[in-house]
């Protein structure tokens, strides 16, 4: 399932701020290469250190220096996103960033709480476009059932509130 909603929009806006880029970002936009699909898409970027050249190197610097991620010898970045996940649930979350500069693309393989990085739960793709310089992002969730501890921690408070509301109304 492809998604391009407000969470991805927030992720893109966060990284653009870190890179001193201030173009507007919109969720649920027609994809650049296939308008039948949806993406998060920036308006043309003209400020900051705009442009494809060196973009991924700047992103790597932010991930390592500010997010505490680890760069491997092949240029891949491993990120423990537990601090970010704690906004939603008290759980661990891991991601692997793979950069494909020759394709003007990077992919973030998301593993949820799988510290061994063996079961991919979703892949976020970031595509850079030229003329004008824009950033496009979307996530593809891997098929499967999600019933791990992280989902329980995300859903349980909501379900408990609904049940309490229903009890109070009866």
N, C-alpha and C positions, 0 to 999 in steps of 0.2 A: 504494500500500500504506500503510495507516494503522498507525502504531506509537505505543506509549505505555509504553516500558520505562524501565529504570534510568538511562539517559543523560538523558532528559527529566526524570525525577524529580530527578536531581542539579542540572539547570539551574534547576528551579523552587525547590528548596531553597536554592540559592545566592542567587537574587534575593530570596526571602523573608527570608533572613538579613540581606541588605543593607538591607531595609526594616523590620528589627526585628520580623518576624512569625515566630512559632514553632510554628504548627500542624503536625501530622503530615501528611506527603505520602505517597501510595500510588500505585504504578505499576499498570498493567493493571486499572483499575477500570472498571465499566460507565459509559459516557458519560451525562451528565446528561440530554441531550435525546433520546438513542437508546441504550438499554441493550444493544442488540446490538453496539454498537461499543465500543472500549476507549479510555480516557484516563488520564492522570496527573491525580490529583484531590487537592486539599487537604481536610483536615478543616475545619470552620468556623473562621474566623480572627477572634479577638477582641482580639488584642494588637497592639503596634506602632501604626502609623498606618492601622489597618484601615478598609476601606471603598472603594467604587468611586470616590468623589469624589477627584480628584487622583492616583489610582493611577498612571495612565500618565505623568503629569508626573514623579512620583517615579522611575519606571523610566527615563525619559529622562535624568534627572539622574545616575543611577548609570551608565548607558551612556556618557554624555559625560564625566563627571568622573572615573570610576574605570576605565572600560574604554577610554578614549581614542577613542570613536566621534565621528562628526561629525553635527550636526543641520543639515538642509537647511531653507530658508525655509518649505517646506510642512509641516514638522514630522516628516518622514521622517528616520530615523536610518540612517546607513551605518556599518557596523562591520567593521573588519579583524580577524578572529578568529584571525589567524595564531598569536598567543601561546597561545591555547587549543588549536588544532590540534596544536601542537608536542608536546602531551602524548601524542598518538597517532602523529604522523608529522611529519617535517620538511617542511612544506608551507604554502602560504598558503590562507586561506579567508575568504570575504567574505559578508556578510549585509546585508539591507535590512529595517529594522523599519518597518512601516506601522501607525499607530494609528487605530482606529476607535471613539472613545469613545462615540459615539451608539449603537453596537452592543455596547458593553462588551466589545470584542474588539481584539486586535492580531494581526498576522500577521508572521512573520519569514520572508522569502524568502531561501533559502540557495543560494549560487552556487558553492560549492566554491572552486576556485582561479581562477575566471573573474572577473578584476579588472574587466572591462567591464560586469559585472552584466547579461549578456544571456541566459544560459541558466540557468533556474531548475532546481535539482536536487531541492529539497524545500521544503515550506512548513510551518512550525510555527505552529499557531493557539493563542492564549491567550484564553480566555473567562472573564470575571468573572461570578459569580452572586451574587444578593442573597438575603437571608432564608433561610438565613444567608449571610454573605459567604464565598465559596469561590473558588478558582482552579482552572480546568480547562485542560489542555494536551494536545495531540496533534500528531503530525507526519504529513504525507502526502508520501511520496516520489513524485517524478514518474516516470512510466514511461520506461524507457530503459536502455541499457547503460552501466554505470559501469566504465570501463577507463582512466581518466586516471591521471596520475602519483600523485595522492593515494591512489588505491586500491592501486596497486603498492606504495607505501611502507607502507601499512597491512597488506597481505597477505603481502608478501615475507618478513619475519622469521618469521612463523608457518609458512609453507610450508617455508622452509629448516630450521626445527627439526623439522618432521614428516619431511622427507626424511632428515635426519641420524639421527633416531630409527630410521627404517626401515632405513637402511644399517647402523647399529650392531646391530640385532636380527637381521640376516640373516647 
